[in-house]
């Protein structure tokens, strides 16, 4: 909410990517898609996932998350 106020972020055109359950929960709290990235803590978090709502996408890397988001929104994203 603070970042939204400070930077006028359009949450309808945003997503949150992270390697923790709390990152995905943050996304869902602001009605944005949550992407779990399997790098860092992501594989461990994914294996132990116990949340009422799943991430919209599970990405192999941050670059994979950006490609998925871009393709889903008609943006030109290089491989």
N, C-alpha and C positions, 0 to 999 in steps of 0.2 A: 504494500500500500504506500509506503514511504517513497519508494522508487517511482511508483506511478505518479504520485503528487509532484515529486521533484523534477521528473524528466518527461512528464506527460506521455507516458507509454500507452500505446493502444493495445490493451490486453487481448482484444479480439484478433490481433495479428501477431500474437506472441506465443511462445512456448517456454517451458522450463525443462532443461536437461541437466541431469546430475547422476551421481553414482550412489545415492542414498535414498531410502524410503522417504525421508523427510523432504527431499527435493521434489519428489513426485506428489507428495501430500501438499506441499506449498503450491504447486501448479494447480491442483484440484481446488484448493481454497480460493484461488483467484479466477476460477473457471477457465484456466488455460490447459492445454494438453501437457501431460507430463511424460517425459522421455527418460527412461532408465538407461544409462550408459554403462556397459559392462566392464569398462576399465576402472582402475582404482578399486573401490569397495563394491562395485556393481555386481560382479559375479556372486560374491558372498551374499549380498543383499537380495539378489534375485532368487538364489537357492533357498533362502529363509523367508521369502515373501509371505507376509500374513497381514494383508490390508484388505478392507472391504472393496476397494477399487484398484484395478490394475493400471499400469502405465498404458498410455495409448500406443507406445512403441518401445521396444527394447532394442537399443542400438549397440553395435559392436564397438563404436568409437564416437567421439564427438562429431567427426566429419560425416559419419554415417547418419547421425541424428540430423545434421543440417541438410544432407541430401534428401532424407525422407521428408522433412518439413518442406523443403523447396519444391520437391516433386508433387507433394500433396497440394501445394498452393500455386502451381503453375509458374514457379520461378526458375530461371535458368541457373542450374547448379552443375558445375563440372564434376566429373567422376573422381 
